[in-house]
Amino acid sequence: MRYAIFALASLTLLAGCAGSTGVFPVAPGIWSVSEMRAPALGGGAEAQRVALIEADGFCRTFGLVYVPISAGPGAYPNSSYGPVSYTISFRCAPPVYPPAAPQTPPPAK
């Protein structure tokens, strides 16, 4: 029983070491998302990965593609553990290329 309580307490503490602003508008047609991860959860690299996935997923829900405007370490780039946050500003745009038509093999000779 002590191990179960310890495991539950550990998971609760680790869950508090990650944060997200969610996607929010910063200007007409421009969105932003910030992620923060504790070093034990991957730090800035994990925050970057999650932020990119969230921005891409947001645009995909509208059938659009993610177009970055600016991206980089977030509010605490010089923490003693290195960057632990990542912020992206982006817009969603229609895909540049239409879907490719199915290729048909050339006629046999």
N, CA, C and O atoms as a GROMACS GRO file, in nm:
protein
  436
    1MET      N    1   0.081  -0.119   0.000
    1MET     CA    2   0.000   0.000   0.000
    1MET      C    3   0.086   0.126   0.000
    1MET      O    4   0.052   0.227  -0.063
    2ARG      N    5   0.201   0.120   0.072
    2ARG     CA    6   0.289   0.237   0.074
    2ARG      C    7   0.341   0.269  -0.065
    2ARG      O    8   0.355   0.386  -0.101
    3TYR      N    9   0.369   0.165  -0.145
    3TYR     CA   10   0.420   0.187  -0.280
    3TYR      C   11   0.314   0.252  -0.369
    3TYR      O   12   0.346   0.336  -0.452
    4ALA      N   13   0.190   0.214  -0.351
    4ALA     CA   14   0.082   0.273  -0.429
    4ALA      C   15   0.067   0.421  -0.396
    4ALA      O   16   0.048   0.504  -0.485
    5ILE      N   17   0.076   0.454  -0.268
    5ILE     CA   18   0.065   0.595  -0.227
    5ILE      C   19   0.184   0.674  -0.281
    5ILE      O   20   0.168   0.786  -0.329
    6PHE      N   21   0.304   0.617  -0.273
    6PHE     CA   22   0.424   0.683  -0.325
    6PHE      C   23   0.412   0.705  -0.476
    6PHE      O   24   0.445   0.812  -0.526
    7ALA      N   25   0.364   0.604  -0.548
    7ALA     CA   26   0.349   0.616  -0.694
    7ALA      C   27   0.248   0.724  -0.729
    7ALA      O   28   0.270   0.803  -0.820
    8LEU      N   29   0.138   0.727  -0.657
    8LEU     CA   30   0.036   0.829  -0.683
    8LEU      C   31   0.089   0.969  -0.654
    8LEU      O   32   0.064   1.062  -0.730
    9ALA      N   33   0.162   0.984  -0.546
    9ALA     CA   34   0.221   1.113  -0.511
    9ALA      C   35   0.323   1.155  -0.616
    9ALA      O   36   0.328   1.273  -0.652
   10SER      N   37   0.405   1.063  -0.664
   10SER     CA   38   0.504   1.094  -0.767
   10SER      C   39   0.439   1.139  -0.896
   10SER      O   40   0.483   1.237  -0.957
   11LEU      N   41   0.334   1.069  -0.939
   11LEU     CA   42   0.265   1.108  -1.062
   11LEU      C   43   0.200   1.245  -1.048
   11LEU      O   44   0.200   1.324  -1.143
   12THR      N   45   0.146   1.273  -0.932
   12THR     CA   46   0.085   1.404  -0.909
   12THR      C   47   0.189   1.515  -0.918
   12THR      O   48   0.163   1.620  -0.976
   13LEU      N   49   0.306   1.493  -0.861
   13LEU     CA   50   0.412   1.594  -0.868
   13LEU      C   51   0.462   1.614  -1.010
   13LEU      O   52   0.484   1.728  -1.052
   14LEU      N   53   0.481   1.506  -1.085
   14LEU     CA   54   0.528   1.519  -1.223
   14LEU      C   55   0.425   1.586  -1.312
   14LEU      O   56   0.461   1.658  -1.404
   15ALA      N   57   0.299   1.562  -1.287
   15ALA     CA   58   0.194   1.625  -1.368
   15ALA      C   59   0.199   1.777  -1.352
   15ALA      O   60   0.163   1.850  -1.445
   16GLY      N   61   0.242   1.824  -1.237
   16GLY     CA   62   0.253   1.968  -1.215
   16GLY      C   63   0.375   2.030  -1.279
   16GLY      O   64   0.392   2.152  -1.273
   17CYS      N   65   0.461   1.949  -1.340
   17CYS     CA   66   0.586   1.998  -1.399
   17CYS      C   67   0.573   2.022  -1.548
   17CYS      O   68   0.673   2.042  -1.617
   18ALA      N   69   0.452   2.020  -1.599
   18ALA     CA   70   0.429   2.045  -1.741
   18ALA      C   71   0.314   2.145  -1.752
   18ALA      O   72   0.219   2.140  -1.674
   19GLY      N   73   0.324   2.235  -1.848
   19GLY     CA   74   0.218   2.333  -1.864
   19GLY      C   75   0.204   2.377  -2.008
   19GLY      O   76   0.298   2.370  -2.086
   20SER      N   77   0.084   2.422  -2.040
   20SER     CA   78   0.056   2.470  -2.175
   20SER      C   79  -0.039   2.587  -2.168
   20SER      O   80  -0.128   2.592  -2.082
   21THR      N   81  -0.020   2.682  -2.257
   21THR     CA   82  -0.115   2.793  -2.266
   21THR      C   83  -0.233   2.753  -2.353
   21THR      O   84  -0.338   2.818  -2.351
   22GLY      N   85  -0.215   2.646  -2.431
   22GLY     CA   86  -0.314   2.616  -2.533
   22GLY      C   87  -0.295   2.714  -2.648
   22GLY      O   88  -0.214   2.806  -2.639
   23VAL      N   89  -0.367   2.693  -2.754
   23VAL     CA   90  -0.356   2.782  -2.871
   23VAL      C   91  -0.446   2.904  -2.845
   23VAL      O   92  -0.562   2.889  -2.809
   24PHE      N   93  -0.390   3.023  -2.863
   24PHE     CA   94  -0.468   3.144  -2.843
   24PHE      C   95  -0.433   3.247  -2.950
   24PHE      O   96  -0.320   3.248  -2.999
   25PRO      N   97  -0.529   3.334  -2.987
   25PRO     CA   98  -0.503   3.434  -3.091
   25PRO      C   99  -0.419   3.549  -3.036
   25PRO      O  100  -0.438   3.593  -2.923
   26VAL      N  101  -0.324   3.596  -3.118
   26VAL     CA  102  -0.244   3.713  -3.080
   26VAL      C  103  -0.268   3.831  -3.174
   26VAL      O  104  -0.236   3.945  -3.141
   27ALA      N  105  -0.324   3.803  -3.289
   27ALA     CA  106  -0.360   3.905  -3.388
   27ALA      C  107  -0.455   3.838  -3.486
   27ALA      O  108  -0.469   3.716  -3.485
   28PRO      N  109  -0.522   3.915  -3.570
   28PRO     CA  110  -0.611   3.852  -3.667
   28PRO      C  111  -0.535   3.751  -3.755
   28PRO      O  112  -0.443   3.788  -3.828
   29GLY      N  113  -0.574   3.626  -3.747
   29GLY     CA  114  -0.513   3.521  -3.829
   29GLY      C  115  -0.380   3.469  -3.777
   29GLY      O  116  -0.319   3.384  -3.842
   30ILE      N  117  -0.335   3.517  -3.663
   30ILE     CA  118  -0.207   3.472  -3.607
   30ILE      C  119  -0.235   3.412  -3.469
   30ILE      O  120  -0.304   3.471  -3.386
   31TRP      N  121  -0.178   3.296  -3.448
   31TRP     CA  122  -0.201   3.221  -3.325
   31TRP      C  123  -0.069   3.196  -3.255
   31TRP      O  124   0.038   3.209  -3.315
   32SER      N  125  -0.075   3.161  -3.128
   32SER     CA  126   0.045   3.131  -3.052
   32SER      C  127   0.016   3.017  -2.956
   32SER      O  128  -0.098   2.996  -2.914
   33VAL      N  129   0.120   2.943  -2.922
   33VAL     CA  130   0.112   2.838  -2.821
   33VAL      C  131   0.245   2.834  -2.748
   33VAL      O  132   0.351   2.846  -2.809
   34SER      N  133   0.239   2.815  -2.616
   34SER     CA  134   0.360   2.801  -2.535
   34SER      C  135   0.349   2.674  -2.454
   34SER      O  136   0.243   2.642  -2.399
   35GLU      N  137   0.457   2.602  -2.446
   35GLU     CA  138   0.465   2.479  -2.368
   35GLU      C  139   0.581   2.491  -2.272
   35GLU      O  140   0.682   2.555  -2.302
   36MET      N  141   0.567   2.430  -2.156
   36MET     CA  142   0.674   2.429  -2.057
   36MET      C  143   0.687   2.288  -2.002
   36MET      O  144   0.587   2.225  -1.968
   37ARG      N  145   0.810   2.237  -1.994
   37ARG     CA  146   0.835   2.103  -1.941
   37ARG      C  147   0.952   2.109  -1.844
   37ARG      O  148   1.053   2.174  -1.872
   38ALA      N  149   0.938   2.042  -1.733
   38ALA     CA  150   1.047   2.031  -1.636
   38ALA      C  151   1.159   1.947  -1.697
   38ALA      O  152   1.133   1.865  -1.785
   39PRO      N  153   1.282   1.967  -1.653
   39PRO     CA  154   1.392   1.886  -1.706
   39PRO      C  155   1.368   1.736  -1.692
   39PRO      O  156   1.410   1.659  -1.778
   40ALA      N  157   1.301   1.694  -1.586
   40ALA     CA  158   1.272   1.552  -1.567
   40ALA      C  159   1.176   1.498  -1.673
   40ALA      O  160   1.170   1.378  -1.696
   41LEU      N  161   1.101   1.588  -1.738
   41LEU     CA  162   1.006   1.547  -1.842
   41LEU      C  163   1.057   1.580  -1.982
   41LEU      O  164   0.980   1.576  -2.077
   42GLY      N  165   1.185   1.613  -1.996
   42GLY     CA  166   1.242   1.639  -2.128
   42GLY      C  167   1.281   1.782  -2.151
   42GLY      O  168   1.347   1.811  -2.252
   43GLY      N  169   1.244   1.874  -2.064
   43GLY     CA  170   1.285   2.013  -2.074
   43GLY      C  171   1.242   2.082  -2.203
   43GLY      O  172   1.134   2.055  -2.256
   44GLY      N  173   1.327   2.171  -2.251
   44GLY     CA  174   1.296   2.251  -2.369
   44GLY      C  175   1.274   2.170  -2.495
   44GLY      O  176   1.191   2.207  -2.579
   45ALA      N  177   1.347   2.060  -2.511
   45ALA     CA  178   1.331   1.977  -2.632
   45ALA      C  179   1.191   1.916  -2.635
   45ALA      O  180   1.127   1.912  -2.741
   46GLU      N  181   1.144   1.868  -2.523
   46GLU     CA  182   1.010   1.810  -2.517
   46GLU      C  183   0.904   1.919  -2.532
   46GLU      O  184   0.802   1.897  -2.596
   47ALA      N  185   0.927   2.036  -2.472
   47ALA     CA  186   0.835   2.147  -2.487
   47ALA      C  187   0.822   2.187  -2.635
   47ALA      O  188   0.712   2.214  -2.683
   48GLN      N  189   0.936   2.189  -2.706
   48GLN     CA  190   0.934   2.221  -2.848
   48GLN      C  191   0.853   2.118  -2.926
   48GLN      O  192   0.769   2.153  -3.009
   49ARG      N  193   0.878   1.991  -2.900
   49ARG     CA  194   0.808   1.883  -2.971
   49ARG      C  195   0.656   1.893  -2.950
   49ARG      O  196   0.579   1.882  -3.045
   50VAL      N  197   0.615   1.913  -2.826
   50VAL     CA  198   0.473   1.920  -2.795
   50VAL      C  199   0.409   2.045  -2.856
   50VAL      O  200   0.297   2.038  -2.906
   51ALA      N  201   0.478   2.158  -2.852
   51ALA     CA  202   0.424   2.282  -2.909
   51ALA      C  203   0.405   2.269  -3.060
   51ALA      O  204   0.304   2.313  -3.114
   52LEU      N  205   0.502   2.208  -3.128
   52LEU     CA  206   0.489   2.189  -3.273
   52LEU      C  207   0.371   2.097  -3.306
   52LEU      O  208   0.297   2.123  -3.401
   53ILE      N  209   0.356   1.992  -3.229
   53ILE     CA  210   0.243   1.900  -3.252
   53ILE      C  211   0.110   1.970  -3.228
   53ILE      O  212   0.015   1.952  -3.303
   54GLU      N  213   0.104   2.052  -3.123
   54GLU     CA  214  -0.020   2.122  -3.092
   54GLU      C  215  -0.054   2.225  -3.200
   54GLU      O  216  -0.170   2.235  -3.240
   55ALA      N  217   0.044   2.300  -3.248
   55ALA     CA  218   0.020   2.399  -3.354
   55ALA      C  219  -0.023   2.330  -3.483
   55ALA      O  220  -0.118   2.374  -3.548
   56ASP      N  221   0.046   2.222  -3.520
   56ASP     CA  222   0.011   2.149  -3.641
   56ASP      C  223  -0.129   2.089  -3.630
   56ASP      O  224  -0.207   2.096  -3.724
   57GLY      N  225  -0.159   2.031  -3.516
   57GLY     CA  226  -0.291   1.971  -3.496
   57GLY      C  227  -0.402   2.073  -3.502
   57GLY      O  228  -0.510   2.045  -3.553
   58PHE      N  229  -0.376   2.193  -3.448
   58PHE     CA  230  -0.476   2.300  -3.451
   58PHE      C  231  -0.511   2.336  -3.596
   58PHE      O  232  -0.629   2.346  -3.630
   59CYS      N  233  -0.409   2.354  -3.680
   59CYS     CA  234  -0.434   2.390  -3.820
   59CYS      C  235  -0.502   2.275  -3.896
   59CYS      O  236  -0.590   2.299  -3.979
   60ARG      N  237  -0.460   2.154  -3.868
   60ARG     CA  238  -0.518   2.038  -3.937
   60ARG      C  239  -0.667   2.022  -3.910
   60ARG      O  240  -0.739   1.970  -3.995
   61THR      N  241  -0.714   2.066  -3.793
   61THR     CA  242  -0.857   2.055  -3.764
   61THR      C  243  -0.940   2.138  -3.861
   61THR      O  244  -1.059   2.113  -3.878
   62PHE      N  245  -0.879   2.238  -3.925
   62PHE     CA  246  -0.947   2.321  -4.023
   62PHE      C  247  -0.908   2.285  -4.166
   62PHE      O  248  -0.946   2.356  -4.260
   63GLY      N  249  -0.833   2.177  -4.184
   63GLY     CA  250  -0.788   2.137  -4.318
   63GLY      C  251  -0.678   2.227  -4.372
   63GLY      O  252  -0.659   2.235  -4.493
   64LEU      N  253  -0.607   2.294  -4.284
   64LEU     CA  254  -0.502   2.387  -4.325
   64LEU      C  255  -0.367   2.334  -4.280
   64LEU      O  256  -0.358   2.233  -4.210
   65VAL      N  257  -0.261   2.403  -4.320
   65VAL     CA  258  -0.126   2.364  -4.280
   65VAL      C  259  -0.068   2.472  -4.190
   65VAL      O  260  -0.103   2.589  -4.199
   66TYR      N  261   0.023   2.428  -4.102
   66TYR     CA  262   0.090   2.515  -4.007
   66TYR      C  263   0.202   2.592  -4.078
   66TYR      O  264   0.286   2.532  -4.145
   67VAL      N  265   0.202   2.726  -4.063
   67VAL     CA  266   0.307   2.811  -4.119
   67VAL      C  267   0.368   2.891  -4.005
   67VAL      O  268   0.303   2.982  -3.952
   68PRO      N  269   0.493   2.860  -3.965
   68PRO     CA  270   0.552   2.931  -3.852
   68PRO      C  271   0.584   3.076  -3.885
   68PRO      O  272   0.625   3.108  -3.996
   69ILE      N  273   0.564   3.162  -3.789
   69ILE     CA  274   0.602   3.303  -3.800
   69ILE      C  275   0.726   3.327  -3.716
   69ILE      O  276   0.825   3.384  -3.763
   70SER      N  277   0.721   3.283  -3.591
   70SER     CA  278   0.838   3.290  -3.504
   70SER      C  279   0.831   3.175  -3.404
   70SER      O  280   0.723   3.131  -3.366
   71ALA      N  281   0.947   3.129  -3.362
   71ALA     CA  282   0.952   3.019  -3.266
   71ALA      C  283   1.084   3.028  -3.190
   71ALA      O  284   1.185   3.072  -3.245
   72GLY      N  285   1.081   2.987  -3.066
   72GLY     CA  286   1.203   2.987  -2.988
   72GLY      C  287   1.177   2.962  -2.842
   72GLY      O  288   1.063   2.941  -2.801
   73PRO      N  289   1.283   2.964  -2.762
   73PRO     CA  290   1.267   2.943  -2.619
   73PRO      C  291   1.168   3.043  -2.561
   73PRO      O  292   1.163   3.159  -2.603
   74GLY      N  293   1.090   2.997  -2.465
   74GLY     CA  294   0.986   3.081  -2.406
   74GLY      C  295   1.038   3.173  -2.298
   74GLY      O  296   1.147   3.229  -2.310
   75ALA      N  297   0.959   3.190  -2.194
   75ALA     CA  298   0.983   3.292  -2.092
   75ALA      C  299   1.109   3.271  -2.010
   75ALA      O  300   1.164   3.368  -1.958
   76TYR      N  301   1.156   3.149  -1.995
   76TYR     CA  302   1.272   3.123  -1.909
   76TYR      C  303   1.385   3.056  -1.986
   76TYR      O  304   1.418   2.941  -1.956
   77PRO      N  305   1.445   3.123  -2.085
   77PRO     CA  306   1.548   3.057  -2.165
   77PRO      C  307   1.679   3.034  -2.092
   77PRO      O  308   1.759   2.950  -2.133
   78ASN      N  309   1.703   3.106  -1.984
   78ASN     CA  310   1.831   3.096  -1.916
   78ASN      C  311   1.819   3.036  -1.776
   78ASN      O  312   1.890   3.077  -1.684
   79SER      N  313   1.728   2.940  -1.760
   79SER     CA  314   1.717   2.876  -1.629
   79SER      C  315   1.842   2.793  -1.604
   79SER      O  316   1.918   2.766  -1.697
   80SER      N  317   1.864   2.754  -1.481
   80SER     CA  318   1.984   2.677  -1.448
   80SER      C  319   1.985   2.540  -1.516
   80SER      O  320   2.089   2.476  -1.524
   81TYR      N  321   1.870   2.496  -1.566
   81TYR     CA  322   1.860   2.367  -1.636
   81TYR      C  323   1.859   2.383  -1.786
   81TYR      O  324   1.840   2.285  -1.858
   82GLY      N  325   1.878   2.502  -1.836
   82GLY     CA  326   1.865   2.528  -1.979
   82GLY      C  327   1.721   2.567  -2.009
   82GLY      O  328   1.640   2.580  -1.917
   83PRO      N  329   1.689   2.587  -2.136
   83PRO     CA  330   1.552   2.627  -2.169
   83PRO      C  331   1.453   2.518  -2.129
   83PRO      O  332   1.477   2.399  -2.153
   84VAL      N  333   1.344   2.558  -2.067
   84VAL     CA  334   1.242   2.462  -2.027
   84VAL      C  335   1.107   2.494  -2.090
   84VAL      O  336   1.008   2.426  -2.063
   85SER      N  337   1.102   2.596  -2.173
   85SER     CA  338   0.977   2.631  -2.239
   85SER      C  339   1.004   2.664  -2.386
   85SER      O  340   1.117   2.688  -2.427
   86TYR      N  341   0.896   2.665  -2.463
   86TYR     CA  342   0.906   2.692  -2.606
   86TYR      C  343   0.778   2.762  -2.650
   86TYR      O  344   0.669   2.721  -2.612
   87THR      N  345   0.792   2.868  -2.728
   87THR     CA  346   0.678   2.945  -2.776
   87THR      C  347   0.681   2.953  -2.928
   87THR      O  348   0.786   2.976  -2.988
   88ILE      N  349   0.564   2.935  -2.988
   88ILE     CA  350   0.552   2.942  -3.135
   88ILE      C  351   0.439   3.038  -3.170
   88ILE      O  352   0.331   3.031  -3.111
   89SER      N  353   0.464   3.126  -3.264
   89SER     CA  354   0.359   3.207  -3.326
   89SER      C  355   0.346   3.155  -3.468
   89SER      O  356   0.445   3.131  -3.536
   90PHE      N  357   0.222   3.137  -3.513
   90PHE     CA  358   0.202   3.076  -3.644
   90PHE      C  359   0.069   3.122  -3.704
   90PHE      O  360  -0.014   3.184  -3.638
   91ARG      N  361   0.053   3.089  -3.828
   91ARG     CA  362  -0.075   3.109  -3.895
   91ARG      C  363  -0.111   2.979  -3.964
   91ARG      O  364  -0.026   2.892  -3.984
   92CYS      N  365  -0.235   2.965  -3.999
   92CYS     CA  366  -0.282   2.847  -4.070
   92CYS      C  367  -0.315   2.890  -4.213
   92CYS      O  368  -0.386   2.988  -4.235
   93ALA      N  369  -0.265   2.815  -4.309
   93ALA     CA  370  -0.284   2.852  -4.450
   93ALA      C  371  -0.330   2.729  -4.528
   93ALA      O  372  -0.306   2.616  -4.487
   94PRO      N  373  -0.395   2.753  -4.642
   94PRO     CA  374  -0.434   2.639  -4.725
   94PRO      C  375  -0.309   2.570  -4.780
   94PRO      O  376  -0.206   2.635  -4.800
   95PRO      N  377  -0.317   2.440  -4.804
   95PRO     CA  378  -0.202   2.370  -4.863
   95PRO      C  379  -0.164   2.433  -4.997
   95PRO      O  380  -0.250   2.475  -5.073
   96VAL      N  381  -0.034   2.439  -5.024
   96VAL     CA  382   0.014   2.501  -5.147
   96VAL      C  383  -0.014   2.411  -5.267
   96VAL      O  384  -0.054   2.459  -5.373
   97TYR      N  385   0.005   2.284  -5.250
   97TYR     CA  386  -0.011   2.191  -5.362
   97TYR      C  387  -0.139   2.112  -5.346
   97TYR      O  388  -0.171   2.066  -5.236
   98PRO      N  389  -0.214   2.095  -5.458
   98PRO     CA  390  -0.334   2.010  -5.449
   98PRO      C  391  -0.290   1.864  -5.431
   98PRO      O  392  -0.177   1.829  -5.465
   99PRO      N  393  -0.378   1.781  -5.379
   99PRO     CA  394  -0.341   1.640  -5.365
   99PRO      C  395  -0.302   1.580  -5.500
   99PRO      O  396  -0.363   1.611  -5.602
  100ALA      N  397  -0.202   1.497  -5.500
  100ALA     CA  398  -0.154   1.435  -5.624
  100ALA      C  399  -0.257   1.337  -5.678
  100ALA      O  400  -0.321   1.263  -5.602
  101ALA      N  401  -0.273   1.338  -5.808
  101ALA     CA  402  -0.363   1.241  -5.872
  101ALA      C  403  -0.296   1.104  -5.871
  101ALA      O  404  -0.174   1.095  -5.877
  102PRO      N  405  -0.375   0.999  -5.864
  102PRO     CA  406  -0.315   0.865  -5.868
  102PRO      C  407  -0.237   0.844  -5.998
  102PRO      O  408  -0.282   0.882  -6.106
  103GLN      N  409  -0.122   0.785  -5.985
  103GLN     CA  410  -0.037   0.760  -6.102
  103GLN      C  411  -0.081   0.632  -6.172
  103GLN      O  412  -0.106   0.530  -6.109
  104THR      N  413  -0.090   0.640  -6.304
  104THR     CA  414  -0.123   0.520  -6.380
  104THR      C  415   0.004   0.473  -6.450
  104THR      O  416   0.082   0.555  -6.498
  105PRO      N  417   0.025   0.342  -6.455
  105PRO     CA  418   0.146   0.292  -6.520
  105PRO      C  419   0.140   0.321  -6.671
  105PRO      O  420   0.032   0.328  -6.729
  106PRO      N  421   0.257   0.337  -6.733
  106PRO     CA  422   0.259   0.359  -6.878
  106PRO      C  423   0.210   0.234  -6.951
  106PRO      O  424   0.220   0.123  -6.899
  107PRO      N  425   0.156   0.253  -7.072
  107PRO     CA  426   0.107   0.135  -7.147
  107PRO      C  427   0.222   0.039  -7.179
  107PRO      O  428   0.335   0.081  -7.205
  108ALA      N  429   0.190  -0.087  -7.177
  108ALA     CA  430   0.292  -0.190  -7.210
  108ALA      C  431   0.321  -0.190  -7.358
  108ALA      O  432   0.231  -0.164  -7.438
  109LYS      N  433   0.445  -0.218  -7.397
  109LYS     CA  434   0.482  -0.222  -7.539
  109LYS      C  435   0.476  -0.362  -7.590
  109LYS      O  436   0.504  -0.386  -7.708
   0.00000   0.00000   0.00000
